[in-house]
Amino acid sequence: MVGSLKNWCDTKNIQPGGEVDDGRRQFRFGIYPGALLGDERGILHPVRPDDPRAVAEALDELQGAEGEFLVRVYRSFAATVAAPAQTPDGWEAYLGRPGRKVDLVLQFREPTGGRDGWESFVRGQVRELGARLGSVQICEEPNADLPVLDGSIPGVREALVAGVVAAKEEVRALGLSAAVGFNAVPTFGPDAPFWDALGELADRRFLDALDYVGLDFFPDVFRPVPAERLAEATAWVLHGFRHGDLPRAGIGAGVPIRITENGWPTGPGRTEQAQARALEAVVRAVAGQAAALNIEGYTLFALRDADSRGASLFHGFGLLRDDHTRKPAFETYRGLIAELGPRLRAGSGS
């Protein structure tokens, strides 16, 4: 992938960290405030419990004077088995600040693929959270076929379409401002069937209900990218998503993109200083493409490490170590939110 980036970007006239020329564009930031996460085998529990006071203080500092800040929360539906618990537990304590909203992810985890009760679940979640909702994401990575992700569940595309329509109908009925969408991971190559299959299901009701599409991507985590080409790689993925994936499902350029999960973990061979540099490079590259690609926000994964001494890539995604002390990337993200959050300004790209 890396070897082809420069030629591809040159042919598309992509500037990896280009200037943001729309000074009026709103750009929302957020974060997953927990430490529990899923790896390729299952759920990875943090070695230390959350300290709600330390988490709340960190969120307050990150938000700063930003008018809106999203807290990412995951809840799951399953009719025939026990659904996973919501994560993070106790997130309600983090909503005290004005502008603090829930970025709610409703996972479809029914192993049979049956949708009995799914739409009622979606509507009930919207009613329960009401005005606390900033956004509702239907399904979690429905094009990723891994055990902890919704792409491994049969019928997930049908659940996605039905869930988006149900959530938007409930949002409208209640007079809420919450945005409704779904997310996906990048696809590399034309043979991935998800987008064409979704396009066959994407009727007018679905497209009318769709307020955004989220992108989960992790450059230089699962596929290595040289540090000096990280911004270029980010731009390459963003353009591929906008111009390659979304049109195959009939999703036009007027539907905004949000970065719904992105991060760079520390660990063996991956220093805290490099994490801070990677975060700045990626966020500035995203901001640099915001006007051209209609990107309206960025959510970081995650606030805290699961295990700061762990050897797995999944152990060290946090801005905080597992004891809640801060890595250098914490201040990097705080500064980026302060600079870019209220409005993207011309000249803010690197």
N, C-alpha and C positions, 0 to 999 in steps of 0.2 A: 504493500500500500504506500509506504513512505516514498519509495523511489518515483512514483508517478504523481506525487502531489503537486510539485512545482509546475510541470507541464499542464496538468489538468487545470490548476488555478489560473495559469496564464491564458489558456484558451477561453476560460469563462470570465476573464478580467476581474478576478477576485482579489481584493486587497485584504489579507488575513486580519489586520487590525485597523481597518479603514476608519476614517472619520465618521462620526454620527452627525448627519446633516439635518436632522429633524429635531430642533431644540424643544419642540412641544411634546415629543413622545414620552409617555409614561413608561417606566420600567420597574416592575415589581420584583422585590427580592424576598427570599424565604429560606427556610432550613428545616430539615428533619431533626427534631431536638432530642432524639433518643440515641441509644447505643446498641440496642438489639437490632439484628439484621439477619438476612438470609444469605447463605453461601451456596455453592453448587450442590451441597449435600442436604441442607436443611437449615434450621434456625440456629443462629449463633448467639448465645446469651453473653452479656457483658460479665466480666469478672467482678465488677463492683456495681452495686445498685445506683440508680440515679439519686443525686442530691438535689431535690427540687429547688432549694434556695440558690444553689450555685448555678443551676440551669437557668432559672429566672433572671438572675443577674447577668448572665452571659447574653441571653436574648435581649434584654433591655439595652445593653451596650451595643450589640449589633444593630438593633433597630435605630438607635440614636434618635434623630429628628425626622426619620422617614415616616411619611404619613400612613403607609400601609406596609405590613410585614406579615408574611404567611408562615404558619406553623404546620408542617406536614404530618398528617395523622392517617394511619392505615387501619381499616376495619374490613372484616371478611364475611362473606355469605357462604353457608353450606347447609343444605337441607337434610342430608342423610348422615353426616358425620359432625363431630364437634368442630366448630369454626375456630381458627386461631384467635387468640386474644388480641384486642386492639393494641397498637403500639404507636407512640410510647404510652405506657400506663400513666395516668394522672396528668395528662396534657392540659386539662381544664385550668389548672393553676397558672398556666402560662399565658392566659388571655386577658390579663388585667390591664394592659396598656391600650390606650386609644389606637385604633388602626390595626390591632393584632387580630388576624382572622385565621380560620382553619382552612388549610388546603387538604380536603378530605379525599382519600383514596379508598374506593369501594372495590375490594377484590372479589372475583368470582371463583370460589374454591369448592364448588359442588362437584365431586369426582365423577358423578354419572353424567354430568352435563345438563341435567334437568333444570328447567328454569321456574318450576313451580315455587312461588314465593319470592323470586328474585326481584321483580319489579316492585312488589309491595315493600320489600326490604329497602330498595333504593329510595322510594318515596318516603318511607318512615325515617330514614337517616336525614333526608333534607328537612323534614318537619322537625325532627328532634334538635338539630343544630340551628336552624332558622337563620337569624341575623348574624350569628357568629361565623357563618360560612363565607369564605372568600371565593372558593372554587370547589367543584366536585369532579373528581377524576373517576371515570368508570373503567374498571379493570386495571390491572398492573402488568405492564409489558405483555400484552396479549399475542405478540408475535415472537416471544422468546420461549422455547420449549425446554424449560428447566423445571424440576419438581416444585420449587417454591414459587414459581411464577404462573400467571394465568394462562400463558400460552401452552401449558401442558394439559389444560382442561378441555375435554371435548365440548364443542358447541360454544367456544368462547367468543367467536365473532358475532354469532346471533345474540349472545348475552350482552355484548358490547353495544350493539345497535339498539336493542330494546332498553338497555339501561340508560343510555344517553337521552333517548326520547322521554323516558319516564322521569328522569331527574329534571330535565328542562321543563316539562309540563308542571311538575310540582313547584319548581322555582318561580315560574310565571304565575301559578295559582296563588302563591303566597306573597307575591310582590317583592321578591328578593332580588338582590343584584348579583348573586353568585354566578360565576361563569361555569359552564359545563363542558367537559371534554374527555379525552382519553389520551393515553401515552403509548409510546412504542420505542423500540431500540432501533439503531441503524441497521439497514440490510445492505449487504455487499454482494452485488451481482443481480442480474435480472431474473434469476430462477426462484427467488423467494416468493412463495404463493400468497402470503398474507394480504398484500395490498390489492391485488387483483380480485381475490375472493371477497375482501371487504367492499370493494367497488360494486360487486354484484348485489350486495345487500344494502348499500347506501342509498336509500330512497330519499325523497324530498323531505319527509319528516325528520329523518336523521340529520341531513345536511343543514336543515333550518335550525335544528336544536344545537348544533355544534358551535361552541364559542372559541375553542382552541384545540390544538393538538400538542401534547407534550412529547419531548424527546429526552430519553435517558441515554447518556453516553459518557464514556470514561476513557478519553484519549490517554495513551501512555500508561494504561493500567493492565489491560488484558492483551493489548498489542503494543509493542514498544514503539515509541516515537522519539526521535532526538529532541532535546529541550529547545534547540533553536528553531525547530519546525513545528512546535506544538500549536502556535497560533494558526499556521497554515493548515495543519491537520484538522483543527477545529472548524475552520472555514469550509474545508472540503466536505466534512460530514454535514454541516448545516446546509450547504447548497445541494448536496445529494438528497437530503431529506425533503427540502422544499421542492426541488425541481425533478427529482427522480421518484421518490416514494409516494408522496401525497397525491400527485396527479393521477396515479394509477387507481386510487380509490375515489376519484372525482372530487377531491378536496382542493379548492382553489386558493389562490394567493391571498384572498381576503380573509381567510381564517388564520388567526395569529398562531405562531409557534411559541411554546414556553419550554425552557429547559427545566425539566421536572426532577431529574436526578443527575448530578455531576459531582465528581470529587477525585482526589488523588491521595492514596493512602501512604502513610509512613510505615517503616518496618525495615527489615534487613536490606541494606543497599539502597534505601529510600529515605533520605534525610528530611528533617523537619524544615530546613531552609529550602530544599528543593520543592517541598509541598507548597510553601508560600509562593515561590516563583511560578510554579505550575498553575496555581489558582489565579494569580494575577494575569498570566498570559491567556488563560482560557476565558475568563470573565471579560477581559478587554476585547478579545476576539469576537465573543458573542455580541458585546455592545457595538462593536464596529460593524457588524452585519445586521443590526436590528432594523434599521430603516429599509435596507434593500430587501430583506427577507421577511419583514413583518414579524419580528421577534419581540415579545412584550414582557418577558420576565425570566428570572433565573432562580432556581432553588438548589441549595447546596446539600449534598449528602456526605457527611453528617456532622452533628455538633460534637459528638464525643466518641472516642475509641471504645471498641468492645474489649480489647486487651492490648495495651500499649507495648507489651513485651512479646506478643504473639508473632508467630512466623508467617501466618497466612496473609495474603493481600487484603483479606476482608477484615482483619483485626484493627487496622489503624486509620480509618477514613476520617476521624474526628478532627475538629479544630481544637478540641480539648483532649488531653490525655485521659486515661481511664480514671485517674484520681481527681479529675475536674480542673487540673492546672492547664494553663494555656500554651499552645504551640504558637510559633511566629505567625502561622497562617490565620490565626484568630484576628490579629490586628490588621492583616492584609484584607480580610473580608470586611471587617468593620469600616476600613477606609474606603473600599470600593463602593459599599452601600452609601456612605456619606457623599461620595463624589457623584455616583451615577443614579442613585435611587430616586430622589424626587423628580428629576428630569434628566434625560440624556442630553448632554450639551455638545454642541459642535466642537470638534477638536478633542473629544475625550478618548478617542481610540488611540492605540499606541502605534 
